């Protein structure tokens, strides 16, 4: 880790109080002049560091500025990293990249057109969330590619636990929840070469609501934030944890342990849910009005390909089993 990042870490751990230049020099094993230079560089990057002659340095507030330097120095897998202040969508930015060898990581402070499944928008205000995309050329085929979203969901849960101590859960197929509210959405997209039948690029986008922000009124009761965590964390630390966990999981892929962990982290298995899907509704002979209310079912299992096995609890298909794949399907947990 560079001198300035080590300095930032020490100041963050002592946020709000002054630490003398000599004490910092001793802790970092450098000269006081090197401390001064490192602090000056951090100020140039926007960190709110105050220095006072004869007193020392302090981080006035626990700034959470995304740092390309921090990510480069702490992500262990070879990759190219880009940090953006604002972008329509990190996934869209990844689509413009032709060569994803080595993998690309795009992180943004704000998204103006964040996207989720089925064309839904993902609210992405500045400074409060982590909006991150990993794009890579896979060394595996379609069968494993189908489990990329499941792998990403497990990775995000692991990373959040590691840096904050919070314990989120997975709602099939691509949402991460804290309690009964959505904390994170994951959007996986793939680009294929039809001539060779190979996957050219997999794009995995993650939007995580880290720190409390004002949200539109219609989202107020559905959005979670990583509030009051057992451990303080930064968005930089979370991005590093996600990237390192992701590449480790993809490179040392083990299907059965991954699926077991995915199931153990699910908060819908064994629960009653509502399924929203026109084709399933038609197979039950439901009217358009009834279709909008959802189809009552029970979530039974996750199959070998990441599909959700359900048992219908109403209509002409009551007690029938079916495996749902991602497609145009939405599910909601029925709260008691």
Buried (B, 14 or more C-beta within 10 A) or exposed (E): EEBBBBBBBBBBEBEEEBBBBEBBBEEBEBEBEBBBBBBEBBEEBEBEBEBEEEEBBBBEEEBBBBBBBBBBBBBEBEBBBBBBEEBBBBBBBBBEBEEBEEBBBBBBBBBEEBBBBEEEEBBBBBBBBBBBBBBBBBEEEEEBBBBBBBBBBBBBBBBBBBBBEBEBBBBBBBBBBBEEBBBBBBBBBBBEEEEEEEBBBBBBBBBBBBBEBEBEEEEEEEBBBBEEBEEEBBBBBBBBBBBBBBBBBBEEBEBEEBBEBBEEBBBBBEBBBBBBBEEBBEBBEBEEEBBEEBBBBBBBBBEEBBBBBBBBBEBEBEEBEBBBEBEEBEBEBBEE
